[in-house]
Amino acid sequence: NPGESGTAQKRHWENTYSDNPSFFGEGSSAFSKVALDRFRNEGVRTVLELGCGQGRDTLLFAREGFEVTALDYSEEGLKCLAARAEEVGVSAHVATRSFDVRQMLPFPDGSFDACYSHMLLCMELSSDELKSLVGEIHRMLRPGGLALYSVRNTFDPHYRTGIRKSEAMYEIGGFVVHFFSEEKVRSLSDGYEILDIRYE
């Protein structure tokens, strides 16, 4: 049952964040720095971040003056982000919301200049759920807005390891990962112009 599996994954993330307030480390990700350069070059001011976790990338964007709306379904992660934003003095630039991205995004059309997501789309989301989500992201963006996301790909050494769940999804160390091929990325690009696909 996908609903039961999703609930188990949420519980796993809540416990992980609760046990380790810096699960992914203290610093921002390498991908966020790539995104930051693109945001600056494109005149971005407002960013919707999906799957912000404990906020290590959120804080980078907020410190650089972007207005960030950060969504995650882990309340533990969001509590950690809110506390850190307060500590570094960027609370005014960060709005958080607990939300499951399998639902319609709770904002009007054209609300954001950019959408950023680091490793969210490769969570336990089916192809249909992914298509729905990228459609919602498109709706949320202003005309000419940017959607930047990172995923684990089929060249990853962990691909086809662990317990196969469905499609290209495998449970590895308690986390379900959906591995992307370039074909998968292109299949999700309806309505978008692909500016760049990078392998790192």
JOMOMO-V925599 format. One record per residue. D_CENTER is the distance of its C-alpha to the mean C-alpha in whole Angstrom. Layout:
BEGIN
d_center->D_CENTER
d_center->D_CENTER
END
This chain:
BEGIN
d_center->24
d_center->20
d_center->20
d_center->21
d_center->19
d_center->16
d_center->18
d_center->19
d_center->15
d_center->15
d_center->18
d_center->17
d_center->14
d_center->16
d_center->19
d_center->17
d_center->16
d_center->19
d_center->21
d_center->19
d_center->18
d_center->17
d_center->16
d_center->14
d_center->16
d_center->17
d_center->17
d_center->14
d_center->12
d_center->14
d_center->11
d_center->11
d_center->15
d_center->15
d_center->13
d_center->15
d_center->18
d_center->17
d_center->16
d_center->20
d_center->21
d_center->20
d_center->21
d_center->18
d_center->18
d_center->16
d_center->12
d_center->9
d_center->6
d_center->4
d_center->4
d_center->6
d_center->8
d_center->12
d_center->11
d_center->12
d_center->10
d_center->11
d_center->14
d_center->15
d_center->14
d_center->16
d_center->19
d_center->19
d_center->20
d_center->17
d_center->16
d_center->13
d_center->12
d_center->9
d_center->8
d_center->8
d_center->11
d_center->12
d_center->15
d_center->16
d_center->13
d_center->13
d_center->17
d_center->16
d_center->14
d_center->17
d_center->20
d_center->19
d_center->18
d_center->22
d_center->23
d_center->22
d_center->23
d_center->20
d_center->20
d_center->21
d_center->18
d_center->16
d_center->15
d_center->13
d_center->13
d_center->13
d_center->12
d_center->11
d_center->9
d_center->12
d_center->15
d_center->15
d_center->13
d_center->16
d_center->17
d_center->19
d_center->19
d_center->19
d_center->17
d_center->15
d_center->16
d_center->12
d_center->9
d_center->6
d_center->3
d_center->4
d_center->5
d_center->4
d_center->6
d_center->9
d_center->9
d_center->12
d_center->12
d_center->15
d_center->16
d_center->17
d_center->14
d_center->12
d_center->15
d_center->15
d_center->11
d_center->12
d_center->15
d_center->14
d_center->11
d_center->15
d_center->17
d_center->15
d_center->15
d_center->19
d_center->21
d_center->20
d_center->17
d_center->14
d_center->11
d_center->9
d_center->7
d_center->8
d_center->9
d_center->12
d_center->15
d_center->19
d_center->20
d_center->19
d_center->22
d_center->20
d_center->20
d_center->23
d_center->23
d_center->23
d_center->23
d_center->23
d_center->21
d_center->21
d_center->20
d_center->19
d_center->17
d_center->19
d_center->19
d_center->19
d_center->20
d_center->19
d_center->15
d_center->15
d_center->13
d_center->13
d_center->15
d_center->15
d_center->18
d_center->18
d_center->20
d_center->17
d_center->15
d_center->18
d_center->19
d_center->15
d_center->17
d_center->19
d_center->20
d_center->18
d_center->20
d_center->18
d_center->19
d_center->18
d_center->17
d_center->17
d_center->17
d_center->17
END
